[in-house]
Amino acid sequence: RYRWWMRGRYFAPARRDLGPVTIVGLVAAWTILWLVERPAGDASSYWGQWFGSLSILLLSIGLVLASTFPGVESWFDGIDLAAVWHRRVAITALIVLVPHFALASNPDSSALANALAVIGAVGLLLMALWAILPRLGSLAPASLRDLAFRIHDASWTRGIRGALGGYAHWRAWHRATGLFVMAGFV
């Protein structure tokens, strides 16, 4: 699929590869910038800050992708693959929040900053759970798949799904993701 290295001596990716190459390039450039312009502090706090900033970068990329699917679909070889990359960067952003929480520390933080961090993290986690719940059975390991499908089909989970609404309701709430990213950024 990615054969840009075989197209000649120079780096010349196909238009459909521009999206993934751009995402990887932005992450690489951000990491290089972070290493060159290292913020003050101890090493663990430094890496915790980097993970947090990387999460914001990835979530921002995910938001831009979701907002511009028709315009960027040719950069990803179709809108379906653009949506796949949207999910990939969002999931990766949530994963890198774990080491951010474990390592980052700010002795000068305020009550407002801590509250906004909690609001952003909890909001993003709830959005992710809401997105994953309908697919829980297919995402579960083979040994737990039967249990996952039983939980998915139980009457009490159907009640929860009914209360949360269908895809249209989820999509409307999913648009609030930007507010949680903004809260975490602040």
C-alpha positions in Angstrom: 0.0 0.0 0.0 2.7 2.5 0.9 5.2 2.2 -1.9 6.4 5.8 -2.1 10.0 4.7 -1.5 9.9 2.8 -4.8 8.6 5.6 -6.9 12.0 7.2 -7.5 15.0 8.7 -5.8 13.1 11.5 -4.2 10.3 11.4 -1.6 7.2 11.7 -3.7 4.2 10.1 -2.0 1.0 9.6 -3.9 -1.8 12.0 -3.1 -3.6 9.2 -1.2 -0.6 8.9 1.1 -0.4 12.6 2.0 -2.8 12.2 5.0 -0.9 9.5 6.9 2.5 11.0 5.9 1.3 14.4 7.2 0.1 13.0 10.5 3.3 11.1 11.1 5.3 14.2 10.0 3.5 16.5 12.4 4.1 14.1 15.3 7.8 13.8 14.4 8.2 17.5 14.0 6.4 18.1 17.3 8.7 15.6 19.1 11.8 17.1 17.6 10.7 20.6 18.6 9.9 19.3 22.1 13.4 17.7 22.4 15.2 20.9 21.1 13.2 23.3 23.2 13.0 21.2 26.3 10.9 22.9 29.0 12.4 23.2 32.5 11.7 20.5 35.1 12.7 17.0 36.1 12.8 14.3 33.5 9.6 12.5 34.5 7.6 15.7 34.5 9.2 16.6 31.2 8.0 13.3 29.6 4.6 13.7 31.2 4.2 17.1 29.6 5.3 15.7 26.3 2.7 13.0 26.4 0.0 15.6 27.3 1.0 17.9 24.5 1.1 14.9 22.1 -2.4 14.0 23.1 -3.6 17.5 22.4 -1.9 17.5 19.0 -3.4 14.1 18.1 -6.9 15.1 19.3 -6.6 18.3 17.3 -5.7 16.3 14.2 -8.6 14.1 14.8 -11.0 17.1 15.2 -9.6 18.6 11.9 -10.1 15.3 10.1 -13.6 14.9 11.3 -14.5 18.4 10.4 -13.0 18.2 6.9 -13.7 14.6 5.7 -14.9 15.5 2.2 -11.9 17.8 1.7 -9.2 15.4 2.8 -10.6 12.1 1.5 -8.3 12.1 -1.4 -5.3 12.4 1.0 -6.3 9.1 2.6 -7.6 7.1 -0.4 -11.2 7.6 0.5 -13.4 8.9 3.2 -13.5 5.5 4.9 -9.7 5.5 5.4 -9.9 9.2 6.6 -12.4 8.0 9.2 -10.0 5.1 10.2 -7.2 7.6 10.7 -9.5 9.9 12.7 -10.2 7.0 15.1 -6.6 6.0 15.2 -5.3 9.4 16.2 -8.1 9.8 18.8 -7.5 6.4 20.3 -3.7 7.0 20.4 -4.4 10.4 22.0 -6.4 8.8 24.8 -3.7 6.1 25.3 -0.9 8.7 25.7 -3.0 10.5 28.3 -2.3 7.6 30.7 1.5 8.3 31.0 0.7 12.0 31.0 -1.4 11.6 34.1 1.2 9.4 35.7 4.2 11.6 35.0 3.2 15.2 34.7 3.3 17.4 37.7 2.9 21.1 38.1 3.7 22.6 41.5 2.2 25.9 40.4 -1.1 24.5 39.2 -4.3 26.2 40.2 -7.7 24.8 41.3 -9.2 26.0 38.0 -6.4 24.2 36.0 -7.0 21.0 37.9 -10.7 21.2 37.5 -10.4 21.8 33.7 -8.0 18.8 33.4 -10.5 16.6 35.2 -13.4 17.8 33.1 -11.4 17.3 29.9 -10.2 13.8 30.8 -13.5 12.6 32.1 -15.4 14.0 29.1 -13.0 12.4 26.7 -13.1 9.1 28.5 -16.9 9.1 28.5 -17.0 9.9 24.8 -14.6 7.1 24.1 -16.7 4.6 26.1 -19.8 5.7 24.4 -18.1 5.1 21.0 -16.8 1.7 22.0 -19.9 0.3 23.7 -21.8 -0.7 20.5 -18.6 -2.5 19.3 -17.7 -4.1 22.6 -18.5 -7.6 21.3 -16.3 -7.4 18.3 -13.4 -5.7 20.2 -13.3 -8.2 23.0 -10.7 -10.9 23.0 -12.0 -14.3 21.7 -12.1 -15.7 25.3 -14.3 -12.9 26.5 -16.4 -12.4 23.3 -19.3 -14.5 24.5 -19.5 -12.6 27.8 -19.3 -9.3 25.9 -22.2 -10.2 23.6 -24.3 -11.4 26.6 -23.7 -8.1 28.3 -24.4 -6.2 25.1 -27.7 -8.0 24.7 -28.8 -7.9 28.4 -32.0 -6.0 29.1 -30.3 -3.4 31.3 -27.7 -2.5 28.7 -30.5 -2.2 26.1 -32.1 0.3 28.5 -28.9 2.3 28.7 -28.5 2.3 24.9 -32.1 3.4 24.6 -31.5 6.2 27.1 -28.4 7.3 25.3 -30.1 7.3 21.9 -28.9 6.1 18.6 -26.2 7.2 16.3 -27.6 10.7 15.6 -27.7 11.4 19.4 -24.2 10.1 19.8 -22.9 12.2 16.9 -24.4 15.3 18.4 -22.7 14.7 21.7 -19.5 13.6 20.0 -19.2 17.1 18.6 -18.7 18.3 22.1 -15.3 16.5 22.0 -13.7 19.8 21.0 -14.8 21.4 24.3 -13.2 18.6 26.3 -10.0 19.0 24.3 -10.1 22.8 24.9 -10.6 22.3 28.6 -7.6 19.9 28.7 -5.5 22.3 26.7 -6.2 25.2 29.0 
